[in-house]
């Protein structure tokens, strides 16, 4: 198994079983948390300059406008760096050196989990070019990814090498892994292909670089979920096999356990994620309904869907339907009983007999008598003490 994936899966399982029962009962799938809750890794755009010339002012104006528009929802921050200051040190900003041509914009992104460092993605100088900045954050493939990420367990990006036989073998392994995953867990993985030879002209060059698959001469597969989080460990060549694919596909579906952090799973691609997509996910993406549908039950009854998930893939659909129907009849009876005789219905719900009146219980009468005697004794003793003090004062 690919070593990174193996260690990732082992760490997740260790945390899962080391966590106390209350934590393990979290039941928030990692994928759901990644879609709606987890913060994303932030890349950064640096505008590096030494003097406030006209080109610098144009870049500033363009970037200000961009962050009010298309860059607003991208996980890419912005900072101005004045390289003309004596104290300026590029290493403090993850830059190797001061760019030779200024002003310029440098794009950095988180590219792997082993180092957890920012790496240069692109560098633009000269006159401001909005199209170049847009190409950093979005592309036709990333637009399709957003639509699939809210509907399916994840997406697999298959980067073709150009070697026909190698690509054919790798794609067959990918398809086999997806088929096994879908059969056993009843979740779907969308597949997108990138032809390296045409990636630049199709606008996918920066995406390939973020995936670490740009310079490989072998076919590569990356798995992403949530809002573009890559399960770290790009599978290349012989590593594209059912075993590694299973762990890559399964990672997003594990319980969150309240201890799994975003950094343990992978790193985030730079891409816009409008907030309304989160709302769409909440409204339309019922994972239980998807599971039920995968088992041949295309129903909108949430109780039946819940029951199907609890019973598992081997459950008999008709038997589950009967159980749910019986449960509904019982609940209807309880409601009807509660409307007629509320006290008896509540007692039955709590599996207790109604309490007997105090007059019918000798022990209760004895306790009341003893309590009354104690109260009388305290009052009498207090009266005697007060009377004694009045006499002494007189």
C-alpha positions, 0 to 999 in steps of 0.5 A: 500500500502507498505509505502515506495512505497507509499511515493516514488510515492507521492514524485515523483508526487509532484515534477512532478507537482511542477516543472515548465512547462519547466522542466515537458517537459523534457520527458526523462523517468527515466528508460532511464536516469538510463540506460545511464546517472545516476551514480550508488551507489558505494560499496567498497572493503577494504583490511585491514592489519597491516603489509606488509607480503606475504599474504598482498602482494598477496592480493594487486597484485590480486586486482590490476589485478582484477581492470584491468579486471573483476572489472573494470566495477563494481560499487565497489571501492577499498581502502587499510586500514592500521589498524596498525596506531594509528590514525586508526578508523574503524568507519571512514570507516563504519566498526564496528570494526577491523577484528580479522583476518588480512589481510582480504578483507571486502565488503560493499554496500548500502543496503537500502534508509531509512538509506543510509548507507554502510553495510557489505556484505562479509569478506574474509581472508587467501589466495586470492581467485579470485572466491570469489571476482567475486561472489560478483559482478556477478552471473548467474542471474545477467548476465541474468538481464543485457540482459533483463534490456536493452530490458524491463521496468524492472525485477522482482526477485521472491525469493521463501520461500520454503512454497509451498502454500505461494509461489504459492499465491505470484507468482499468485499475481506477474503474475496478477500485470504484466498482468495489467501493460502490458495491460495498459502501454504495457511494459514488466517485466521479471521475475527471480526466486531464490530458497532460499534453493539453492541460495548459491550453485547457486551463488545467496547468495550475490544477495539475501543479497543485496536485503534484501531477504536472511533471510525472511521466506516469499516469496519476490519480488524486482523490478530492472531497469536501470543498476540494480537499485532496486525500494526501498521497497522489497515486502514481503508476503502480500505486494506482491499485484497488488497495490504495484506492479503497483507502483513498475513497473511504477516508471522507466517509469515516466518522469525524470522532471529534478528533480528526482534524483537516490537516490529518486528511490532506490539503485543499486545492485553491478554488472558489466555494460560494457559501450558497453551495453549502446551503445546496448541500444541506437541502439536497444531499441526503446521504441516507437516501443515497444509501437506500437508493443504492440498495434498490429503495428509491423512497422519500420516507426518512424513517425507512431510509434510517432503518435501511441504513441501520439494518445494513446492505444485507437487509431485506427491503420488505421486512424493513418496510413491515418493521417501520409500518409496525413502529408507526402503528405503535406510535399512533396508538401512543399518541391516541392514548395520550390524547384521551388519558394523558397521565396513563399514557405518560406512565406507560411511556415511562414503563411505570405504574401510576403512583398510589394516592398517599392515603392508601400507603401506611409508610407515606402517612408515617413519614408525614407524621414524623415530619410534622412532629419534627417541625412542631418540636423546632417551633416549640424550642425556638419559642422557649429560647425567645421567651428565656431571652426576654425574661433575662432582658427584663 
